[in-house]
Amino acid sequence: MASKTLLKKDYILVLLQSVMHFLTIKNVIPAVVFLVIAVLVSIYFFPVKLFLRNEFLSESNKKKVVLALSYFVISNIIILTALTVYLDSKGFLHTALLIYSIINLAFLLYFHFKENMRYNFILAFCVVILTSGVVGLQY
């Protein structure tokens, strides 16, 4: 029972990534540790999460594609936040992070207004918090 509850509230992982990003910037957590944890969370959100959710199989094809793309974007955002800390680069990685954050914002609006999917809306909102923290701390 606890594992099902934990799987339903896995958007907390993204909020923990935000806190870990801040602690990495302040040199409390090494950048390598943040990178490894971000890779594990990213792998969880894209390929693993699609296989764990039974509701995903019962959705229509349109919703399956939207959910898969949303998880792919979230996974890439998590990896790019870790890479921006680890590589200290503001060029290509920063631009890619901004593009993915705009796509995630579009998913946020889509989940709220079009599909009314509460979990995915909360997850996209948590990723907006992560990207705003990353972009805000880089400048």
C-alpha atoms as a printed R data frame, in Angstrom:
    type eleno elety resid chain resno      x      y       z
1   ATOM     1    CA   MET     A     1  0.000  0.000   0.000
2   ATOM     2    CA   ALA     A     2  2.783  2.427   0.854
3   ATOM     3    CA   SER     A     3  4.526  1.839  -2.462
4   ATOM     4    CA   LYS     A     4  1.363  2.701  -4.412
5   ATOM     5    CA   THR     A     5  0.966  5.909  -2.405
6   ATOM     6    CA   LEU     A     6  4.623  6.743  -2.990
7   ATOM     7    CA   LEU     A     7  4.276  6.156  -6.735
8   ATOM     8    CA   LYS     A     8  1.288  8.491  -6.864
9   ATOM     9    CA   LYS     A     9  3.252 11.296  -5.198
10  ATOM    10    CA   ASP     A    10  6.531 10.925  -7.048
11  ATOM    11    CA   TYR     A    11  6.449 14.571  -8.097
12  ATOM    12    CA   ILE     A    12  8.091 15.180  -4.723
13  ATOM    13    CA   LEU     A    13 11.269 13.819  -6.337
14  ATOM    14    CA   VAL     A    14 11.323 16.861  -8.607
15  ATOM    15    CA   LEU     A    15 10.943 19.203  -5.635
16  ATOM    16    CA   LEU     A    16 13.801 17.372  -3.904
17  ATOM    17    CA   GLN     A    17 15.841 17.906  -7.063
18  ATOM    18    CA   SER     A    18 15.192 21.641  -6.685
19  ATOM    19    CA   VAL     A    19 16.453 21.596  -3.114
20  ATOM    20    CA   MET     A    20 19.449 19.481  -4.080
21  ATOM    21    CA   HIS     A    21 20.257 21.883  -6.912
22  ATOM    22    CA   PHE     A    22 20.319 24.777  -4.473
23  ATOM    23    CA   LEU     A    23 22.497 22.810  -2.031
24  ATOM    24    CA   THR     A    24 24.864 21.912  -4.865
25  ATOM    25    CA   ILE     A    25 25.186 25.552  -5.863
26  ATOM    26    CA   LYS     A    26 26.023 26.390  -2.224
27  ATOM    27    CA   ASN     A    27 28.661 23.584  -2.220
28  ATOM    28    CA   VAL     A    28 26.921 21.526   0.467
29  ATOM    29    CA   ILE     A    29 26.435 18.559  -1.893
30  ATOM    30    CA   PRO     A    30 29.110 17.676  -4.468
31  ATOM    31    CA   ALA     A    31 28.110 18.138  -8.091
32  ATOM    32    CA   VAL     A    32 28.873 14.492  -8.875
33  ATOM    33    CA   VAL     A    33 26.370 13.279  -6.267
34  ATOM    34    CA   PHE     A    34 23.723 15.592  -7.680
35  ATOM    35    CA   LEU     A    35 24.492 14.351 -11.190
36  ATOM    36    CA   VAL     A    36 24.142 10.679 -10.208
37  ATOM    37    CA   ILE     A    37 20.866 11.239  -8.349
38  ATOM    38    CA   ALA     A    38 19.513 13.332 -11.231
39  ATOM    39    CA   VAL     A    39 20.349 10.572 -13.709
40  ATOM    40    CA   LEU     A    40 18.512  8.009 -11.555
41  ATOM    41    CA   VAL     A    41 15.454 10.248 -11.173
42  ATOM    42    CA   SER     A    42 15.519 11.000 -14.890
43  ATOM    43    CA   ILE     A    43 15.615  7.316 -15.764
44  ATOM    44    CA   TYR     A    44 12.700  6.771 -13.406
45  ATOM    45    CA   PHE     A    45 10.574  9.445 -15.062
46  ATOM    46    CA   PHE     A    46 10.972  8.468 -18.662
47  ATOM    47    CA   PRO     A    47 11.269  4.764 -19.367
48  ATOM    48    CA   VAL     A    48 10.446  3.251 -15.972
49  ATOM    49    CA   LYS     A    49  7.378  5.324 -15.138
50  ATOM    50    CA   LEU     A    50  5.650  4.384 -18.363
51  ATOM    51    CA   PHE     A    51  5.784  0.727 -17.392
52  ATOM    52    CA   LEU     A    52  4.781  1.231 -13.746
53  ATOM    53    CA   ARG     A    53  1.492  3.034 -14.339
54  ATOM    54    CA   ASN     A    54 -1.385  0.725 -15.182
55  ATOM    55    CA   GLU     A    55 -3.580  3.714 -16.037
56  ATOM    56    CA   PHE     A    56 -1.252  4.502 -18.919
57  ATOM    57    CA   LEU     A    57 -2.338  1.343 -20.740
58  ATOM    58    CA   SER     A    58 -6.027  2.209 -20.493
59  ATOM    59    CA   GLU     A    59 -5.672  5.725 -21.935
60  ATOM    60    CA   SER     A    60 -6.431  6.678 -25.517
61  ATOM    61    CA   ASN     A    61 -3.608  6.813 -28.044
62  ATOM    62    CA   LYS     A    62 -3.603 10.623 -28.006
63  ATOM    63    CA   LYS     A    63 -3.180 10.731 -24.223
64  ATOM    64    CA   LYS     A    64 -0.486  8.046 -24.362
65  ATOM    65    CA   VAL     A    65  1.569 10.123 -26.767
66  ATOM    66    CA   VAL     A    66  1.100 13.312 -24.740
67  ATOM    67    CA   LEU     A    67  2.033 11.568 -21.491
68  ATOM    68    CA   ALA     A    68  5.079  9.909 -23.027
69  ATOM    69    CA   LEU     A    69  6.278 13.223 -24.475
70  ATOM    70    CA   SER     A    70  5.652 14.953 -21.177
71  ATOM    71    CA   TYR     A    71  7.693 12.378 -19.248
72  ATOM    72    CA   PHE     A    72 10.433 12.622 -21.873
73  ATOM    73    CA   VAL     A    73 10.601 16.409 -21.498
74  ATOM    74    CA   ILE     A    74 10.627 16.143 -17.697
75  ATOM    75    CA   SER     A    75 13.412 13.582 -17.854
76  ATOM    76    CA   ASN     A    76 15.487 15.814 -20.119
77  ATOM    77    CA   ILE     A    77 14.928 18.858 -17.909
78  ATOM    78    CA   ILE     A    78 16.177 16.967 -14.860
79  ATOM    79    CA   ILE     A    79 19.304 15.845 -16.703
80  ATOM    80    CA   LEU     A    80 19.977 19.309 -18.116
81  ATOM    81    CA   THR     A    81 19.731 20.903 -14.664
82  ATOM    82    CA   ALA     A    82 22.351 18.480 -13.401
83  ATOM    83    CA   LEU     A    83 24.580 19.063 -16.410
84  ATOM    84    CA   THR     A    84 24.417 22.847 -16.039
85  ATOM    85    CA   VAL     A    85 25.701 22.495 -12.482
86  ATOM    86    CA   TYR     A    86 28.306 19.894 -13.318
87  ATOM    87    CA   LEU     A    87 29.683 21.504 -16.481
88  ATOM    88    CA   ASP     A    88 29.295 25.190 -15.491
89  ATOM    89    CA   SER     A    89 28.180 25.992 -19.031
90  ATOM    90    CA   LYS     A    90 25.664 28.640 -20.031
91  ATOM    91    CA   GLY     A    91 25.683 28.091 -23.774
92  ATOM    92    CA   PHE     A    92 23.956 25.199 -25.448
93  ATOM    93    CA   LEU     A    93 22.755 23.505 -22.250
94  ATOM    94    CA   HIS     A    94 21.139 26.684 -20.978
95  ATOM    95    CA   THR     A    95 19.351 27.254 -24.292
96  ATOM    96    CA   ALA     A    96 18.152 23.642 -24.416
97  ATOM    97    CA   LEU     A    97 16.909 23.944 -20.830
98  ATOM    98    CA   LEU     A    98 14.943 27.071 -21.727
99  ATOM    99    CA   ILE     A    99 13.377 25.376 -24.762
100 ATOM   100    CA   TYR     A   100 12.397 22.326 -22.729
101 ATOM   101    CA   SER     A   101 10.980 24.550 -19.982
102 ATOM   102    CA   ILE     A   102  8.766 26.333 -22.527
103 ATOM   103    CA   ILE     A   103  7.566 22.951 -23.811
104 ATOM   104    CA   ASN     A   104  6.890 21.884 -20.215
105 ATOM   105    CA   LEU     A   105  4.909 25.064 -19.628
106 ATOM   106    CA   ALA     A   106  2.804 24.187 -22.685
107 ATOM   107    CA   PHE     A   107  2.186 20.736 -21.190
108 ATOM   108    CA   LEU     A   108  1.226 22.375 -17.894
109 ATOM   109    CA   LEU     A   109 -1.409 24.489 -19.625
110 ATOM   110    CA   TYR     A   110 -2.585 21.522 -21.688
111 ATOM   111    CA   PHE     A   111 -3.013 19.275 -18.644
112 ATOM   112    CA   HIS     A   112 -4.895 21.957 -16.763
113 ATOM   113    CA   PHE     A   113 -7.226 23.337 -19.398
114 ATOM   114    CA   LYS     A   114 -7.646 20.568 -21.972
115 ATOM   115    CA   GLU     A   115 -7.340 17.201 -20.238
116 ATOM   116    CA   ASN     A   116 -7.928 18.067 -16.555
117 ATOM   117    CA   MET     A   117 -5.240 15.625 -15.407
118 ATOM   118    CA   ARG     A   118 -4.421 16.629 -11.840
119 ATOM   119    CA   TYR     A   119 -1.309 14.495 -11.278
120 ATOM   120    CA   ASN     A   120  0.371 15.551 -14.515
121 ATOM   121    CA   PHE     A   121 -0.477 19.192 -13.836
122 ATOM   122    CA   ILE     A   122  1.192 19.001 -10.405
123 ATOM   123    CA   LEU     A   123  4.206 17.226 -11.886
124 ATOM   124    CA   ALA     A   124  4.595 19.836 -14.627
125 ATOM   125    CA   PHE     A   125  4.224 22.595 -12.026
126 ATOM   126    CA   CYS     A   126  6.992 21.060  -9.892
127 ATOM   127    CA   VAL     A   127  9.231 20.972 -12.964
128 ATOM   128    CA   VAL     A   128  8.451 24.660 -13.559
129 ATOM   129    CA   ILE     A   129  9.673 25.329 -10.017
130 ATOM   130    CA   LEU     A   130 12.855 23.377 -10.752
131 ATOM   131    CA   THR     A   131 13.571 25.185 -14.020
132 ATOM   132    CA   SER     A   132 12.817 28.608 -12.592
133 ATOM   133    CA   GLY     A   133 15.221 27.935  -9.762
134 ATOM   134    CA   VAL     A   134 17.929 26.762 -12.134
135 ATOM   135    CA   VAL     A   135 17.504 29.622 -14.574
136 ATOM   136    CA   GLY     A   136 17.191 32.161 -11.743
137 ATOM   137    CA   LEU     A   137 20.377 31.004 -10.033
138 ATOM   138    CA   GLN     A   138 22.391 31.052 -13.248
139 ATOM   139    CA   TYR     A   139 21.991 34.786 -13.718
